[in-house]
Amino acid sequence: MDRTGVRIGVKRGSAYDLFLTRTLTQATVVRGDEVVAAFRAAGLEVAAGIRQPMTAFVDAHPDVRLLEDRSMQIRLAADPYSPSHCPSRISSRPRSSFSSRQACTRRGVTRKYV
């Protein structure tokens, strides 16, 4: 997919937008409010999006196909107990939430966040 002249449609601000913007060197990322709408309206060569809606679109449109390889996978990870996540996690929980408070304290988050 990463070739000169290939245009890939993504939903603006999505994980696919971020991932492809950072990794593609030759293909062009085309952003839109909806992946399928941008793909059809601009006559793009490729669309990148969440598998379930893309599969439904492909099922309804026999002129397109779904790539069944790792191109549809973006490995995402988050550490829910990192110091940057602790304040928001704790503020939405009752004050008696021992596990989050304990985890944040162990990670060095000060008492003002707990």
C-alpha positions as CSV (number, residue, x, y, z in Angstrom):
1,M,0.0,0.0,0.0
2,D,2.8,2.4,0.7
3,R,3.5,3.4,-2.9
4,T,3.6,6.7,-4.8
5,G,0.2,7.5,-6.2
6,V,-1.8,5.5,-3.6
7,R,-4.3,7.5,-1.6
8,I,-5.5,6.1,1.7
9,G,-8.7,7.4,3.3
10,V,-9.0,7.5,7.1
11,K,-11.3,9.1,9.6
12,R,-9.7,12.4,10.7
13,G,-8.1,12.0,14.2
14,S,-8.5,8.2,14.4
15,A,-5.8,5.8,15.4
16,Y,-5.5,4.8,11.7
17,D,-4.8,8.5,10.9
18,L,-2.1,8.7,13.5
19,F,-0.5,5.4,12.6
20,L,-0.5,5.9,8.9
21,T,0.7,9.5,9.1
22,R,3.7,8.3,11.1
23,T,4.5,5.3,9.1
24,L,3.8,5.9,5.4
25,T,6.6,7.3,3.3
26,Q,5.1,7.3,-0.2
27,A,1.4,6.9,-0.1
28,T,-0.9,9.9,0.8
29,V,-3.3,10.0,3.7
30,V,-6.6,11.6,2.9
31,R,-8.7,12.6,5.9
32,G,-12.4,12.9,6.2
33,D,-15.3,12.9,8.7
34,E,-16.2,9.3,7.6
35,V,-13.9,6.8,6.0
36,V,-16.3,5.3,3.5
37,A,-17.7,8.7,2.4
38,A,-14.2,10.0,1.8
39,F,-13.2,6.8,0.0
40,R,-16.2,7.0,-2.4
41,A,-16.3,10.7,-2.9
42,A,-12.6,11.1,-3.8
43,G,-12.3,7.8,-5.6
44,L,-9.5,6.7,-3.3
45,E,-7.5,3.5,-3.8
46,V,-7.6,2.3,-0.2
47,A,-9.6,3.0,3.0
48,A,-8.4,2.2,6.5
49,G,-10.9,1.8,9.4
50,I,-12.4,-0.5,12.0
51,R,-12.9,-4.0,10.7
52,Q,-16.6,-4.5,11.4
53,P,-17.9,-1.4,9.5
54,M,-15.4,-2.0,6.7
55,T,-16.5,-5.6,6.4
56,A,-20.2,-4.5,6.2
57,F,-19.2,-2.0,3.5
58,V,-17.4,-4.6,1.5
59,D,-20.3,-7.1,1.8
60,A,-22.6,-4.4,0.3
61,H,-20.2,-3.4,-2.5
62,P,-18.8,-6.3,-4.6
63,D,-16.4,-3.9,-6.5
64,V,-14.2,-3.5,-3.4
65,R,-12.3,-6.1,-1.3
66,L,-11.0,-6.3,2.2
67,L,-7.4,-7.0,2.8
68,E,-7.1,-10.0,5.2
69,D,-3.6,-9.3,6.5
70,R,-2.0,-7.4,9.3
71,S,-2.6,-4.1,7.5
72,M,-5.8,-3.7,9.4
73,Q,-4.2,-4.1,12.8
74,I,-2.8,-1.3,15.0
75,R,-1.4,-2.5,18.2
76,L,-2.5,-0.1,21.0
77,A,-1.6,-0.2,24.6
78,A,-2.1,1.9,27.6
79,D,-0.8,1.7,31.2
80,P,-3.9,2.5,33.3
81,Y,-1.7,2.9,36.4
82,S,0.9,5.3,34.9
83,P,1.1,8.6,36.9
84,S,-0.5,10.5,34.0
85,H,-3.6,8.4,34.1
86,C,-4.0,8.1,37.9
87,P,-5.6,11.5,38.6
88,S,-8.4,11.0,36.1
89,R,-9.0,7.4,37.1
90,I,-9.3,8.3,40.8
91,S,-11.4,11.4,40.4
92,S,-14.1,9.3,38.8
93,R,-14.1,6.7,41.6
94,P,-15.2,6.8,45.2
95,R,-12.6,7.8,47.7
96,S,-12.5,4.3,49.1
97,S,-11.1,2.9,45.8
98,F,-8.1,1.1,47.4
99,S,-6.5,-0.5,44.3
100,S,-6.2,2.7,42.1
101,R,-5.0,4.8,45.0
102,Q,-2.5,2.2,46.1
103,A,-1.2,1.8,42.6
104,C,-0.8,5.5,42.1
105,T,1.0,5.9,45.4
106,R,3.4,3.1,44.5
107,R,4.1,4.8,41.2
108,G,5.0,8.1,42.9
109,V,1.9,10.1,42.4
110,T,1.6,12.6,45.3
111,R,-1.3,12.6,47.8
112,K,-2.8,15.7,46.2
113,Y,-4.1,13.5,43.3
114,V,-5.5,10.8,45.6
